[in-house]
Amino acid sequence: MNKYELAVVVNAKIEDDERAAVVDKCKAYIERFGGTITNVDEQGKKRLAYEIQKMREGYYYFIQFDAEASAPAELESRVRIMDNVLRYLVVRQDEE
């Protein structure tokens, strides 16, 4: 099992319950592909470095999880097509 982090920027113009549903769906995808969520860090609303889809702000979430090496590719293919996700990135965290 490797340690990974999923960074997700969610549309700031949607309601709180819709935003929570997007994050819950990301967590469900992680668990579906055999991952175990270790931490969810909500950074809140922040200004984007540049405009994305005519939006200047987004909600940032960082989800740390343990999973097999095949899980990130599967996860990215699902998150890529989700509505209200402006940007995403899965990175492997080094062992310390």
Secondary structure, 3 states (H helix, E strand, C coil): CEEEEEEEEEECCCCHHHHHHHHHHHHHHHHHCCCEEEEEEEEEEEEEEEEECCEEEEEEEEEEEEECCCHHHHHHHHHCCCCCEEEEEEEECCCC
